[in-house]
Amino acid sequence: MLIMSCLIKKDPESIKKGFNDFFSVPVYMFENYYGSGNPNSWGTADTEHKGFVVRVTYSINGNQSVKDIYLPQVKRNTYCVVLNRIGPDDVITVDYMVADWDDAGAWNDLTFEYPTYSNPVLPLDGDKPNTPPVVCYTGDEGSSIEEEGAFSVLFKMTAPENQEWTPTLLNGVGNFVCKVYQNGKLVDAPYLASPNSFTIKVIARNPDAVGQTVNFGITYSPIWDSGRPSLLMINGTEGAIAWPESGGRADVITIRQVSEIQK
């Protein structure tokens, strides 16, 4: 049995003195909105089980047990402490403590800031997405009309400074490509955080791929850990997908190739 109480504390360090730390240094996690309000189960909206889970192995009177603890939402600039108590009746009590982020001196040379960016990506007119995402083949590579049928969106990432991001196609290699523009000019990777918006275009390369779909996403790697790219949420949030008929994922937009674009 697992009992949870949520504590908002001003001084989590003083409370932690009564507990033994599992980790010698803080664990830095990506922002994750799929958290649970109940440590015993996945969040009600987390149907794909994307929330963070801590697995605890413990022994009572020589009997070893394993317990999964489903963490709450992980939000930027938030310091979260998970406290576990095992009572004489073998009941585990879990407390979540959340406090404002404080930078420690030993980490001042690193940037742990989660990217500040636009979600969802928007149509070129800047309005709320209200039509299904589609792409149409309109010309061969290099032709003046090849981009007329592109699926085009606006995207902006403003922080942290020098944060890189990459438009990504998760499938459809050879049938679709991405191009990125800023201030009307084609730009090449790496793409860096900027106060000015980018235009991302997904272009169809195969006229015979009508009816096929391509999954479009945007990845980034934390400046402090460039080897671990993650998908950004660019299609609204779980349970509130922004683009109609674009799949059920907040980090991917599913685009369908059509024979012609409806005006």
C-alpha positions in Angstrom: 0.0 0.0 0.0 1.2 3.5 -0.9 0.0 6.7 0.7 0.9 10.1 -0.7 0.8 13.6 0.7 2.0 16.7 -1.3 4.0 19.3 0.5 4.9 22.7 -0.7 7.9 23.7 1.4 10.1 26.8 1.6 13.1 25.0 3.0 13.2 21.4 1.6 16.8 21.0 2.7 15.9 21.2 6.4 13.2 18.5 6.0 15.6 16.2 4.1 17.9 16.0 7.1 15.7 13.3 8.5 16.1 11.1 5.5 18.9 9.2 3.7 19.7 10.4 0.2 19.6 7.8 -2.6 21.6 10.1 -4.9 24.8 12.0 -4.1 23.9 14.8 -6.5 20.6 16.0 -7.8 19.0 14.2 -10.8 18.2 16.6 -13.6 15.2 15.5 -15.6 13.5 16.9 -18.8 10.3 18.8 -18.4 7.4 16.3 -18.5 3.7 17.1 -18.3 2.6 13.5 -18.1 3.0 13.3 -14.3 0.6 11.6 -12.0 -1.3 13.0 -8.9 -1.3 9.5 -7.5 2.0 7.7 -6.7 0.3 4.3 -7.1 -0.7 4.6 -10.8 -0.1 6.4 -14.1 -1.8 9.8 -14.5 -5.3 9.7 -15.9 -4.3 11.5 -19.1 -1.0 9.5 -19.4 -2.5 6.8 -21.7 0.9 6.1 -23.3 2.8 5.9 -20.0 5.2 8.7 -20.6 5.4 10.0 -17.0 8.5 9.5 -14.9 8.7 6.6 -12.5 11.0 5.8 -9.7 11.5 2.1 -8.9 12.4 1.5 -5.3 13.8 -1.9 -4.1 13.6 -2.4 -0.4 13.7 -5.1 2.3 11.6 -5.6 5.4 12.6 -8.4 7.8 14.7 -9.9 5.0 11.9 -9.9 2.5 12.7 -7.9 -0.6 10.0 -6.0 -2.5 9.9 -3.6 -5.4 7.7 -0.6 -5.7 7.1 1.8 -8.6 6.4 5.4 -7.6 4.7 7.5 -10.3 6.1 11.0 -10.1 4.1 14.3 -10.5 4.6 16.6 -13.4 8.2 17.8 -13.9 8.2 21.5 -14.6 11.0 23.9 -15.5 12.8 25.7 -12.8 11.3 23.5 -10.1 13.1 21.6 -7.4 11.3 18.4 -6.5 12.1 16.1 -3.6 10.5 12.7 -3.2 10.5 11.4 0.4 9.7 7.8 1.3 8.9 6.4 4.7 8.4 2.8 5.6 6.3 2.4 8.8 6.1 -0.6 11.2 3.0 -1.7 9.4 4.9 -2.0 6.1 3.0 1.0 4.7 5.1 3.2 2.4 4.3 6.9 2.7 5.5 9.2 -0.1 5.8 13.0 0.2 6.5 15.3 -2.8 8.2 18.5 -1.9 8.5 21.3 -4.5 10.5 24.5 -4.0 11.9 27.3 -6.1 15.0 26.4 -8.0 18.3 27.6 -6.4 21.5 27.4 -8.5 24.4 25.8 -6.6 27.8 27.2 -7.1 29.2 24.0 -8.4 26.8 24.1 -11.4 27.1 27.8 -12.4 29.1 27.0 -15.5 26.3 24.9 -16.9 22.8 25.7 -18.4 20.0 23.5 -17.2 17.3 25.8 -18.5 14.5 24.1 -20.5 14.0 25.7 -23.9 11.5 28.5 -24.2 9.7 28.0 -27.5 6.3 28.2 -29.2 3.8 25.4 -28.8 2.0 24.7 -30.9 3.7 25.5 -34.2 1.4 27.8 -36.1 0.2 28.2 -39.7 2.0 31.0 -41.6 -0.9 33.5 -40.8 -0.2 33.0 -37.1 -3.8 31.9 -36.4 -4.8 28.9 -34.4 -4.5 25.7 -36.4 -8.0 24.8 -37.8 -7.3 22.5 -40.8 -5.7 19.1 -41.0 -2.0 19.2 -41.8 -1.4 18.1 -45.5 1.3 18.3 -48.1 1.1 18.1 -51.9 3.7 17.3 -54.5 3.9 20.4 -56.8 7.3 20.1 -58.5 10.6 18.4 -58.8 13.5 19.3 -56.5 15.0 22.6 -57.5 12.0 23.8 -59.4 10.4 27.2 -58.7 7.1 25.6 -57.6 8.4 22.6 -55.5 7.4 24.4 -52.2 3.9 25.5 -53.3 2.4 22.4 -51.8 4.5 22.3 -48.6 3.2 22.0 -45.1 4.6 25.3 -43.6 4.6 26.4 -40.0 6.1 29.1 -37.8 8.3 28.1 -34.9 10.2 30.2 -32.4 12.7 29.2 -29.8 14.1 32.2 -27.8 16.1 30.6 -24.9 18.5 29.5 -23.7 21.2 31.3 -25.7 22.8 29.1 -28.3 20.3 26.2 -27.8 20.2 24.1 -30.9 17.0 22.5 -32.3 16.4 20.3 -35.4 13.3 19.7 -37.5 12.9 15.9 -37.8 10.9 13.5 -40.0 10.4 10.3 -38.1 9.5 8.3 -41.3 9.0 8.9 -45.0 12.7 9.2 -45.8 13.1 9.9 -49.5 9.5 11.0 -50.0 9.6 14.1 -47.8 12.2 16.7 -46.8 12.4 19.7 -44.5 13.6 23.2 -45.2 14.1 26.1 -42.8 13.8 29.8 -43.5 14.3 32.9 -41.4 13.6 36.4 -42.5 12.7 35.0 -45.9 16.1 33.4 -46.4 17.0 29.7 -46.5 19.2 28.8 -43.5 21.2 25.7 -42.8 21.8 23.8 -39.6 22.6 24.3 -36.8 19.4 26.1 -35.9 19.9 28.3 -32.8 17.5 30.0 -30.4 16.6 33.4 -31.8 14.1 36.3 -31.1 12.9 35.9 -34.7 10.6 33.2 -35.9 11.6 30.4 -38.3 9.5 29.0 -41.1 9.7 25.3 -41.4 8.5 23.6 -44.6 7.8 19.9 -45.1 8.0 19.2 -48.8 6.8 16.2 -50.8 9.3 14.7 -53.2 7.4 11.8 -54.5 4.2 12.4 -56.7 3.2 8.7 -56.2 3.1 9.0 -52.3 -0.5 10.3 -52.2 -2.3 9.0 -49.2 1.0 8.3 -47.2 1.8 10.1 -44.0 4.9 11.6 -42.5 5.5 12.3 -38.8 7.1 15.7 -38.2 8.7 16.7 -35.0 11.4 19.0 -33.6 14.2 17.7 -31.4 16.7 19.4 -29.1 19.5 18.2 -26.9 20.2 20.0 -23.6 23.3 22.1 -23.7 24.7 20.2 -20.8 24.0 16.8 -22.5 24.2 17.1 -26.3 24.1 13.4 -26.8 20.5 12.9 -25.7 18.0 14.5 -28.2 14.4 14.7 -27.2 11.2 15.7 -29.0 9.6 19.0 -28.1 5.9 19.3 -27.6 4.8 21.2 -30.8 1.2 19.9 -31.2 -0.4 21.3 -28.1 -0.5 19.0 -25.0 -1.7 15.6 -24.1 -5.5 15.6 -24.3 -5.5 18.9 -26.1 -3.9 18.3 -29.5 -3.7 21.5 -31.5 -3.7 20.4 -35.2 -6.9 18.6 -36.3 -6.5 15.1 -37.6 -2.8 15.1 -36.8 -2.5 12.0 -34.6 -2.8 11.8 -30.8 0.8 12.8 -29.9 1.7 16.3 -28.5 5.3 15.9 -29.7 4.5 14.8 -33.3 2.4 16.2 -36.1 1.2 13.5 -38.6 1.0 15.1 -42.1 -0.9 13.4 -45.0 0.1 13.8 -48.6 -2.8 14.8 -50.9 -3.2 15.0 -54.6 -4.1 18.7 -54.5 -4.4 21.5 -52.0 -7.8 22.8 -51.3 -7.9 26.6 -51.6 
